[in-house]
Amino acid sequence: MPEIGDEDTDYAERIAANADVEKGAWQRTLDDMEAMAADLEDEGWNVIQIPASHTAPENPEAGETDRFGFVYVVPDNYADEFSEAVEAGTFPSYQVFRQEMSSRVFMLTQYLNPDTDTAILIAGTYEMMHAPALVKAATREDEMYSHVQTIDGTVLGSFRHDDYTKFFPNPEKYENYVVEPKVGDHHDDEE
């Protein structure tokens, strides 16, 4: 059995500490969503709150289509309410609230439809290391998308955003984003 040295112990402690930090950041994101929903409801908005069960930056080369943007996978119990709101009209106004924590981004996206006084709030989180190809696509196309779907891949709706910098305020940060290898990780070159 291999001995666990100080480096391995330090790494395990860092991972545990990051897990606690990320759990706290996710809880703050959900708390922010609750507070924002309460404020909007006080102003007369009908609010739909959705904590995404998974959020993924998708680039055009990643799938069978050339779509790109953030893909929010939402639990089935939010599908009907979301679909009905999207079918009732467009959501021309949006804001993105984000916080970086370590190598992860926690974000809350607010979509507003003033014609129906409906607000959709979607909370999500993703690893920055998965975003560079999306940032390149958004920069090249000068636009961004959000796609909402269920776990089985049923697309419930998509939003086009004319300002990708709301999602990536410093897009150049992603140009040369490199994931630092974890302590103990190594790859042998095979010939």
Sequence and secondary structure as in RCSB ss.txt:
>XXXX:A:sequence
MPEIGDEDTDYAERIAANADVEKGAWQRTLDDMEAMAADLEDEGWNVIQIPASHTAPENPEAGETDRFGFVYVVP
DNYADEFSEAVEAGTFPSYQVFRQEMSSRVFMLTQYLNPDTDTAILIAGTYEMMHAPALVKAATREDEMYSHVQT
IDGTVLGSFRHDDYTKFFPNPEKYENYVVEPKVGDHHDDEE
>XXXX:A:secstr
     HHHHHHHHHHHHHHHHHHHHHHHHHHHHHHHHHHHHHTT EEEEEE SEEEEE TTSSSS   EEEEE  
GGGHHHHHHHHHT    EEEEEEEEETTEEEEEEEEEETTTTEEEEEEEEEEGGG HHHHHHHHHHT EEEEEE 
TT  EEEEEEES GGGT SSGGGGTT      TT       
